[in-house]
Amino acid sequence: MNMLEYGLPLYFGARTEAARLAGGSFPLDMWSDLVKYKVMAWIIGPLLAGLLARRYGERAVWCGALLAKIPIPIALAMHPDPNLIPVLAVWQGFTGALMWIAGISLVQMVAPDKKGLSNGALMVSLAVGSLLGQLCGRGLIYHDEFLSVVRTGNWADFWLRLFNLQSTTSVPNLEDFEPMFWLLAGTTLLCGVLIGLWGQRPGRFDRTVPSGWSQTLNDLKRLSSQPKFWALVTALCLLGGPIFQASNQFLPYRATELGLIQVGGRDNGWIWLNLLKVVMWIPGGAAVGLLAGRRAPGIAAVIMLAAFSVSALGIGISQFSWELFLAVAAFEFVRQFMRWSHAGYMSEHMPSDLRATAIGMTIMFSGLACTIFAWIVPMVWNPDATDFKSAGPFLTAAVLGLVGAVGLLIYDREFPIRTSENPNDQ
């Protein structure tokens, strides 16, 4: 995922330059469109993942989602027509939703006193893998230049260029991106096989057999009748979800405006911003481990959403690259808490047999909010326009999040999210 997040904005820049030299054109808003179509699949994907995980077990869903992802990098390696990229984006979003819901649900299937460790380990592992992915992506894209430096034996120069402490001298062409796509196809296949063969068996901790479809649909009705669920979903997902989308969809444009991505897809600091993002996931994930499994009160969700909103506001009002770096650092630290709030935090306040269903429905509503935001905002701030300014989407998302935080605070004072009765004992 993070290899693509680093590489695709540069890849689209290379496609734009190649089209210009050939006398054609490549859409400047392709990244925005890709994210827009990808998030559409999160409307139905999470709910379907939750139901399938409840019926067949998390391991089967996770394995199937990984194997279904393999055609995406293979298609990208063939430099598809721009009209095919939105189709790939929808499939990437759908399989990503299945994978994430199954994975985050699986790590909840541990003894209560181990939930902090399991959730923290997942978030930190995500950060470490993402950090390696960013560097691997850059190494593969600039492999010709890096290999020429290594052949001279100048390893210091290699490390300086890898971390962009010394500027690269080449501008990547389309062929330079192909090794990254083929590597992704191979690692995705490997991970799918590993999960399928050795992933935790479904229901092993709960000592229950998978439910039939009638019981699964009944769980959906039970969940829908809980006011606490709707209060959290409205604040954290419907109003908080667009904050995720603002970063996912418009951060590359913000980086371009502040000079971190140059014409033709040249990296002028974009790698630093991406590395900073995933580095902040490590302390963020560790901090989640301290809170997970404790049935944190409603005020914890209020603080998470408010902090997420303020950090998004910081990204929007940044005028210099160093300001953007500070805002992104805060944003990505809190992102780990917000990811957990849609999964572990929500499931801790719901009966344990509704775990997968609750997580799936929660992230479904987040996907719905993100999709609405993704389609409406470009009508106001169009990335393909010559006078496009990327601050507007961040400011809009921040205001929505702050409204959600205030609303949840008022609700929690009248109807506390955390009660003396543990829902998992029901």
Stockholm file with secondary structure:
# STOCKHOLM 1.0

chainA/1-426         MNMLEYGLPLYFGARTEAARLAGGSFPLDMWSDLVKYKVMAWIIGPLLAGLLARRYGERAVWCGALLAKIPIPIALAMHPDPNLIPVLAVWQGFTGALMWIAGISLVQMVAPDKKGLSNGALMVSLAVGSLLGQLCGRGLIYHDEFLSVVRTGNWADFWLRLFNLQSTTSVPNLEDFEPMFWLLAGTTLLCGVLIGLWGQRPGRFDRTVPSGWSQTLNDLKRLSSQPKFWALVTALCLLGGPIFQASNQFLPYRATELGLIQVGGRDNGWIWLNLLKVVMWIPGGAAVGLLAGRRAPGIAAVIMLAAFSVSALGIGISQFSWELFLAVAAFEFVRQFMRWSHAGYMSEHMPSDLRATAIGMTIMFSGLACTIFAWIVPMVWNPDATDFKSAGPFLTAAVLGLVGAVGLLIYDREFPIRTSENPNDQ
#=GR chainA/1-426 SS CHHHHHHHHHHHHHHHHHHHHTTCCCCTTHHHHHHHHHHHTTTTHHHHHHHHHHHHCHHHHHHHHHHHHTHHHHHHHTCCCTTTHHHHHHHHHHHHHHHHHHHHHHTTCSCGGGHHHHHHHHHHHHHHHHHHHHHHHHHHHTHHHHHHHHHTTCHHHHHHHHTTSSCCSCCCCGGGGHHHHHHHHHHHHHHHHHHHHHSCCTTTTTTCCCCCHHHHHHHHHHHHTCHHHHHHIIIIIIITHHHHHHHHHHHHHHHHHTTSEETTTEESSHHHHHHHHHHHHHHHHHHHHHHTTSCCCHHHHHHHHHHHHHHHHHHHHCCSHHHHHHHHHHHHHHHHHHHHIIIIIHHHTSCGGGHHHHHHHHHHHHHHHHHHHHHHHHHHSCTTSTTCCTHHHHHHHHHHHHHHHHHHHHHHHHSCSSCSSCGGGC
#=GC SS_cons         CHHHHHHHHHHHHHHHHHHHHTTCCCCTTHHHHHHHHHHHTTTTHHHHHHHHHHHHCHHHHHHHHHHHHTHHHHHHHTCCCTTTHHHHHHHHHHHHHHHHHHHHHHTTCSCGGGHHHHHHHHHHHHHHHHHHHHHHHHHHHTHHHHHHHHHTTCHHHHHHHHTTSSCCSCCCCGGGGHHHHHHHHHHHHHHHHHHHHHSCCTTTTTTCCCCCHHHHHHHHHHHHTCHHHHHHIIIIIIITHHHHHHHHHHHHHHHHHTTSEETTTEESSHHHHHHHHHHHHHHHHHHHHHHTTSCCCHHHHHHHHHHHHHHHHHHHHCCSHHHHHHHHHHHHHHHHHHHHIIIIIHHHTSCGGGHHHHHHHHHHHHHHHHHHHHHHHHHHSCTTSTTCCTHHHHHHHHHHHHHHHHHHHHHHHHSCSSCSSCGGGC
//
